Amino acid sequence: MSSPKRDIRGNAIPLWAIVPFLLLTFAIAWGILGAFILLPGMMTRLFGEITGQHPLFYLAVWAPALSAFIVVFRFTGLEGLREYLSRFLIWRCSWVWYAFLLFGVPLVFFAAALLKDDIYEIAFPFTSAQSFLLALALIAIKGPIEEFGWRGLALPLLQRSMAPIWAALILGIIWGVWHTPAFLLSGTEQSAWAFLPFFTGTIALSVIVTPLFNDARGSILLPALFHFILINPAWPDAQPYDTYLLGLA
């Protein structure tokens, strides 16, 4: 892995800024989901049952991005924030990465479904084009938004003081731990998943997306696109075999 040729406004944001970023990220997400875990009756009466489509769940998912916006603005002001957001417009990278995103990732899921030996899971899970497009729109404004924080801010900060592989592994562990509360809430998608394969998968994905981020010179768009393709609802449910194949990748 090579380091990116475009950082976040030089050294205007110090390395230690990752501490308030992580504190804010965990405080927002774990504060919201933790309240539903510890005070389920009160939270349900006030806000309704928590699900993966609940507005507060979206707010929890957006915690890395919101925290990154706050930290970047704190250290660089509006000019720095505009420069940071402009990295969402960077799309140039090797064609090999686009081939992997558009063909390699889907291949992983369908190959994993075959390994799982459940041919019915390969069927298209939507009854209409409208329902499929609505599902795509909803996931586009959920998980991929995380990348403004994880790859947009945390990864380049970590890579200032360590090799990309170590930055990828550390961030993957943090990323996996951050998801923990969602596995403890019955209304979320994660509640039906096994945590250990998911946790292993986040580390594998972090290792995969880091050279993509570096090859694209600090792009936020391409990690977000990678995240979006990974959670495409059209893919068959092939857990945990998809995790195994991504780990191999």
Sequence and secondary structure as in RCSB ss.txt:
>XXXX:A:sequence
MSSPKRDIRGNAIPLWAIVPFLLLTFAIAWGILGAFILLPGMMTRLFGEITGQHPLFYLAVWAPALSAFIVVFRF
TGLEGLREYLSRFLIWRCSWVWYAFLLFGVPLVFFAAALLKDDIYEIAFPFTSAQSFLLALALIAIKGPIEEFGW
RGLALPLLQRSMAPIWAALILGIIWGVWHTPAFLLSGTEQSAWAFLPFFTGTIALSVIVTPLFNDARGSILLPAL
FHFILINPAWPDAQPYDTYLLGLA
>XXXX:A:secstr
    S  STTTTS GGGHHHHHHHHHHHHHHHHHHHHHSHHHHHHHH    TTSHHHHHHHTHHHHHHHHHHHHH
HHHHHHHHHHHGGG     HHHHHIIIIIHHHHHHHHHHHHT GGGGS   SSHHHHHHHHHHHHTSGGGGHHHI
IIIIHHHHHTTS HHHHHHHHHHHHHHHTGGGGG TTSGGGGS HHHHHHHHHHHHHHHHHHHHHTTS SHHHHH
HHHHHT TTS   TTHHHHHHHH 
